[in-house]
Amino acid sequence: MSAALPSLSASAQVVLAALSQLSLEDKTIITSWLHTELLNEAFPQWEMDIVNERLSRMDQGLSIPIPWEEVKAQLDAKWGRKP
């Protein structure tokens, strides 16, 4: 089953056709590589530095994440729910 894709360039269509012939293992490796490439292009280094610092603080137990439902409740209490 394939998802509907937006209009793709001829090169992208060739790549997708080739990908459809690959094993699941190869697709997984390529997906991981592509994800890394996108992260490297999508975010400037200073933003990645902030993310890495926050992850490091969590790993060290210096920062405790707040569950999303609690965050939403705090925002609703502070700003009120918008329609």
MARNU-987038 format. One line per 3 residues: for each residue x, y, z of N, C-alpha, C, O. Coordinates in pm, 1 decimal. Layout:
<recs>
X,Y,Z,X,Y,Z,X,Y,Z,X,Y,Z; ...
</recs>
This chain:
<recs>
85.1,-117.5,0.0,0.0,0.0,0.0,89.1,123.0,0.0,178.2,134.7,84.1; 66.9,212.4,-90.7,149.6,332.5,-97.1,63.8,455.5,-72.2,-52.9,462.2,-110.8; 125.7,551.6,-6.9,56.2,677.3,23.0,61.8,767.7,-99.2,154.1,758.6,-180.2
-36.1,853.6,-111.6,-36.2,950.4,-221.0,74.8,1051.5,-196.7,90.3,1102.1,-85.6; 150.9,1080.4,-299.6,261.3,1174.3,-287.6,233.7,1298.1,-370.3,162.3,1291.8,-470.5; 289.6,1410.4,-329.1,277.0,1529.7,-412.2,355.5,1509.0,-540.7,429.3,1411.4,-554.3
339.6,1599.5,-632.9,411.6,1591.2,-759.1,561.5,1588.1,-732.7,615.1,1675.5,-664.6; 628.7,1487.5,-786.8,771.8,1469.9,-764.9,849.8,1493.1,-893.1,798.8,1474.5,-1003.6; 973.7,1534.0,-875.6,1061.6,1550.4,-990.8,1089.1,1412.9,-1052.4,1066.2,1309.9,-989.0
1137.5,1412.6,-1174.6,1171.0,1286.9,-1241.6,1277.4,1211.2,-1162.8,1270.4,1088.8,-1151.4; 1374.9,1282.1,-1108.9,1480.9,1217.3,-1029.9,1422.8,1150.0,-906.0,1459.7,1037.2,-873.1; 1332.1,1218.9,-837.5,1271.1,1162.5,-717.6,1187.8,1039.8,-752.2,1185.6,943.5,-675.7
1119.7,1041.7,-865.5,1040.7,926.5,-908.3,1130.7,805.5,-934.4,1094.6,692.8,-900.5; 1247.8,828.8,-994.6,1343.5,720.5,-1019.3,1392.2,662.7,-886.8,1402.3,541.0,-871.6; 1422.4,750.6,-790.5,1469.7,705.8,-659.5,1362.0,622.6,-590.8,1391.3,515.9,-537.0
1238.1,670.2,-592.1,1129.3,595.0,-527.8,1108.0,460.0,-593.6,1082.2,361.0,-525.1; 1118.4,454.8,-724.0,1103.8,326.3,-793.7,1214.1,229.9,-750.9,1188.5,111.4,-729.5; 1336.9,280.8,-738.3,1448.6,196.4,-694.8,1429.5,153.1,-550.0,1455.8,37.7,-516.2
1384.2,243.8,-464.6,1362.8,211.0,-323.3,1259.2,100.8,-306.0,1271.0,17.2,-216.4; 1158.8,100.7,-391.0,1053.3,0.2,-377.3,1105.7,-141.0,-400.4,1040.9,-238.1,-361.1; 1222.1,-153.7,-463.5,1280.9,-284.9,-491.1,1374.4,-333.1,-380.5,1419.7,-447.5,-383.7
1403.6,-248.5,-284.0,1500.4,-282.2,-179.8,1438.3,-366.1,-68.9,1316.5,-370.5,-51.8; 1525.9,-432.4,5.6,1482.4,-509.8,121.8,1442.0,-414.4,233.6,1476.5,-296.2,232.5; 1369.0,-468.1,329.1,1329.4,-388.4,444.7,1452.5,-338.1,519.3,1455.1,-223.8,564.9
1554.2,-422.6,531.7,1676.6,-381.7,600.3,1741.7,-262.9,530.4,1781.1,-166.4,595.9; 1753.4,-269.3,397.1,1812.6,-157.6,323.1,1727.5,-31.5,335.4,1780.8,78.4,350.4; 1595.8,-47.4,329.2,1507.2,68.8,344.4,1524.9,132.5,482.5,1524.6,254.9,495.4
1540.3,49.5,584.5,1558.6,99.6,720.8,1688.1,178.3,732.1,1690.9,285.7,792.3; 1795.4,125.3,674.4,1924.4,194.6,678.3,1916.1,327.2,603.7,1965.8,428.9,652.1; 1854.3,326.8,487.5,1840.7,449.6,408.5,1753.0,550.9,481.7,1782.4,670.5,480.9
1646.4,503.9,544.5,1558.2,594.1,619.4,1633.5,660.3,733.8,1618.7,780.2,757.3; 1713.7,582.7,804.5,1793.5,637.5,914.1,1892.0,742.0,862.3,1906.5,848.9,921.5; 1958.6,711.2,753.3,2052.9,805.8,693.9,1981.4,933.5,650.8,2029.4,1043.9,676.4
1866.3,917.8,585.2,1791.4,1033.7,537.3,1744.1,1119.6,653.7,1748.0,1242.4,646.4; 1699.5,1055.6,760.5,1657.1,1129.9,879.4,1771.4,1214.2,934.1,1752.1,1330.8,968.5; 1890.2,1155.6,942.1,2007.3,1228.3,990.8,2039.2,1345.6,898.5,2068.9,1455.5,945.3
2033.1,1322.5,768.7,2059.8,1429.6,672.1,1960.1,1543.8,688.2,1998.4,1660.7,685.9; 1834.0,1510.8,704.3,1731.7,1614.4,720.4,1753.3,1694.3,847.7,1738.9,1816.5,848.0; 1787.9,1625.4,956.2,1815.2,1697.0,1080.5,1932.4,1792.3,1064.2,1929.4,1904.7,1114.4
2035.0,1747.6,994.3,2152.6,1832.5,974.1,2121.2,1954.6,889.9,2182.7,2059.7,907.6; 2026.2,1942.0,798.7,1991.2,2054.7,712.1,1880.9,2142.1,770.0,1875.0,2262.0,742.5; 1793.4,2081.9,850.4,1674.4,2152.8,895.2,1699.3,2246.7,1012.6,1626.7,2344.5,1030.0
1800.7,2218.0,1092.7,1821.9,2295.9,1213.4,1963.2,2354.0,1216.2,2060.2,2282.6,1191.0; 1974.9,2482.3,1246.6,2109.2,2539.2,1260.4,2179.1,2480.0,1383.6,2113.8,2431.2,1475.8; 2309.9,2485.1,1383.3,2387.2,2423.6,1491.9,2349.5,2478.7,1628.7,2344.9,2403.0,1725.7
2322.4,2609.1,1639.1,2291.0,2665.5,1769.8,2163.1,2604.0,1826.7,2151.9,2587.5,1948.2; 2065.5,2569.6,1740.2,1943.6,2506.0,1788.8,1973.2,2362.8,1834.4,1922.1,2318.4,1937.2; 2054.9,2291.6,1758.5,2091.3,2156.1,1796.7,2169.3,2156.9,1928.5,2154.6,2065.8,2009.9
2252.1,2259.8,1949.4,2326.0,2271.7,2075.6,2230.3,2283.0,2193.8,2252.6,2221.6,2298.1; 2124.3,2360.9,2177.8,2024.5,2376.3,2283.8,1954.4,2243.0,2310.5,1937.9,2203.1,2425.7; 1913.5,2175.0,2204.5,1846.0,2045.2,2220.3,1938.1,1946.9,2291.0,1896.6,1878.8,2384.8
2063.1,1939.5,2246.3,2157.7,1845.8,2307.0,2184.3,1879.0,2453.9,2197.6,1788.6,2536.4; 2192.1,2006.6,2486.2,2211.8,2047.3,2625.5,2092.2,2005.3,2711.4,2109.5,1955.5,2822.7; 1971.8,2025.5,2659.4,1852.1,1987.8,2734.9,1843.1,1836.0,2752.5,1806.1,1787.7,2859.5
1877.0,1761.2,2647.0,1877.7,1615.2,2658.8,1981.7,1569.3,2760.7,1956.8,1476.9,2838.1; 2096.4,1633.0,2760.3,2202.0,1599.6,2855.1,2155.6,1625.4,2998.2,2179.1,1543.6,3087.1; 2089.5,1739.7,3020.4,2039.0,1771.9,3154.3,1935.4,1668.9,3199.0,1931.9,1632.2,3316.5
1851.5,1622.0,3107.4,1753.7,1519.0,3142.1,1824.5,1388.7,3177.2,1788.7,1323.2,3275.0; 1924.8,1350.7,3098.4,1999.1,1227.0,3124.0,2067.1,1230.5,3260.6,2079.5,1127.3,3326.6; 2111.2,1349.0,3303.0,2179.0,1364.2,3431.2,2081.8,1380.8,3547.7,2123.7,1388.3,3663.2
1952.6,1386.5,3517.6,1852.9,1403.6,3622.1,1842.6,1546.8,3670.9,1783.7,1571.6,3776.1; 1898.8,1642.0,3596.5,1895.8,1782.9,3636.4,1770.7,1853.7,3586.6,1740.0,1964.7,3630.1; 1699.9,1790.5,3497.0,1578.3,1847.4,3441.2,1475.1,1735.3,3432.6,1504.5,1626.5,3383.1
1355.5,1762.1,3480.6,1251.3,1659.8,3480.6,1142.9,1702.8,3382.2,1087.5,1812.0,3394.4; 1112.7,1617.4,3285.0,1009.6,1653.2,3186.9,871.2,1659.4,3251.3,842.4,1589.2,3348.3; 787.5,1744.3,3195.3,650.0,1758.6,3242.0,559.9,1689.1,3139.7,573.1,1713.9,3019.8
468.7,1602.5,3184.9,377.4,1535.8,3090.6,297.4,1638.8,3011.0,258.3,1742.9,3063.8; 273.8,1608.5,2883.9,206.6,1700.5,2792.6,70.2,1743.5,2846.7,34.0,1860.5,2834.7; -4.8,1652.6,2905.1,-135.8,1688.4,2958.5,-123.9,1794.7,3068.1,-208.6,1883.4,3078.5
-19.5,1785.4,3149.1,2.7,1884.6,3253.9,40.9,2020.1,3193.7,-4.6,2124.4,3240.4; 124.1,2017.7,3090.8,162.8,2141.6,3022.0,38.4,2209.1,2964.7,19.9,2329.7,2981.3; -47.1,2131.5,2897.0,-169.3,2188.5,2839.3,-257.2,2249.7,2947.7,-313.0,2357.8,2929.3
-269.5,2180.2,3061.0,-351.7,2232.3,3170.4,-295.1,2362.9,3224.0,-370.1,2456.2,3252.7; -161.1,2370.2,3238.0,-98.3,2493.4,3285.2,-121.0,2608.0,3186.0,-148.9,2720.9,3226.4; -109.0,2578.7,3057.4,-130.2,2683.0,2956.4,-275.5,2728.8,2954.9,-303.4,2848.1,2943.8
-368.6,2633.0,2966.1,-510.1,2668.6,2971.9,-538.8,2756.5,3093.0,-614.2,2853.2,3082.6; -479.8,2724.0,3207.6,-503.3,2801.7,3329.1,-445.4,2942.6,3313.8,-504.6,3039.9,3360.6; -330.7,2953.0,3248.8,-267.4,3083.5,3235.4,-332.6,3169.2,3127.4,-357.0,3288.1,3147.8
-360.1,3108.7,3013.7,-405.1,3185.6,2897.1,-550.8,3161.9,2859.0,-606.3,3236.1,2778.0; -612.6,3060.4,2915.9,-749.6,3027.4,2879.2,-753.4,2952.9,2747.1,-673.6,2978.9,2657.1; -844.5,2862.6,2737.1,-857.7,2782.4,2615.2,-919.9,2868.2,2505.3,-1021.1,2935.0,2526.4
-858.0,2865.1,2388.9,-912.3,2937.9,2274.8,-1005.4,2847.0,2197.3,-982.4,2726.2,2190.2; -1110.8,2903.5,2138.8,-1208.8,2820.4,2065.7,-1148.0,2757.0,1942.9,-1216.4,2684.5,1870.5
</recs>
